[in-house]
């Protein structure tokens, strides 16, 4: 059986650069991007999407699947990921999953099935315009889910409450606990990229400012002319630049808000990944590429 690699870690930790370098060296590896925002066409700069040149050098999957006005879901992503993985295996190649969306990884590696929909409950919740109040309800009903959700991410808050209230079962219970993680060693090697928090914070700040220099404001302005989905509007950096374009913040304030939200997101990612005992962690002080020989050695010769 072909053994694939899942490379995880928090935002701005250098996962994409490490994955590209690994795939470039090996030649029979195709990258599967596990990112809930890189599926949107036109959202390039702010999602740190691989360049056209990189996509031409190494096969990439699950990028630019839909227009930014379309709603995206775990169910749709799971189907697309299974299709991509089937094709990779038919070619006798190995997949390298890389990204930071935890539930998406579980959908592929563990066959996680998302909970059902409860449209009446969702409609009721959507009638409440106070996102902060909804988040307080979620903290009371399912504190484990609330910890992992951005307090400003209305779409995810409503979804978590929809499942919790509609099913009578906490949203967080649909993901496995530590004891429930299945043994996937025969098909997957799971590697985690670790950098000190201070290093990640510095990388987040530099990346955001580089994105602005590269034209993030113009990208968001062009997207604003379209009907952005609720999912797309919540993307890190895009939400804050939209607030700036709508006159609610200066550009500097918007970048600062995006910086703070990105750092909070990275902390939640660390909490999420620490639950999984199958992940082998590879630490780098400031250069993520330095861990590549160790990752390759463990992947090729377990």
WOSUL-V575117 format. One line per field, one symbol per residue. burial: # if it has 9 or more other ideal C-beta (glycine too) atoms within 8 Angstrom, else .. A space follows every 10 residues. Layout:
burial->???
//
This chain:
burial->..######## ########## ####.#..## ########## .##.###.## ...##..#.# ###.#..#.. .#.#..##.# ##.##..##. ..######## ########## .#.#...#.. ##..#..... #..##.###. ##..##.### ..######## #######..# ##.#.#.... #..#...### #####...## #.###.###. ##...##.## ####.#.##. ########## #####...#. #.###.###. ########## ###..#.##. .#.#...##. ##..##.##. ..
//
